[in-house]
């Protein structure tokens, strides 16, 4: 039997690469997006912990100071590519006259804007708003 001869396959690798490239880019940028999302979730969790810890000391600060601690922490550490991004929302819950043993809850909500997802949602007919509310709450007892 005679072996079949292939005359010209010079463009085959370029065509295969062109077919695989979009999937490869989707995986790479999806991994980056997911990593940023998880990092920012951890930052707002730490912000709520820092604010709650500052608030439970015996002569705790006012609600405005506790809120400022959480906002400053987020401003310093949240990774965002939106220069006009909304600041996080901080909610503080405690009794009117807190005593030792009462609970203080600090909730931080941050609206995370996706980088890649809006374009994908438009491709598949989804809504154009691609944002996710990240929420972290910490409850500690007054000392």
Secondary structure, DSSP 4 states (H G I P E B T S, - for coil): -PPPP----TTHHHHHHHHHHHHHHHHHHHHHHHHHHHHHHHHHHHHHHHHHHHHSSTTPPPHHHHHHHHHHHHHHH---S-TTPPPPEEEEE--TT--TT-EEEEEEEEEEEPSSHHHHHHHTT--S--EEEEEEEEEEE--
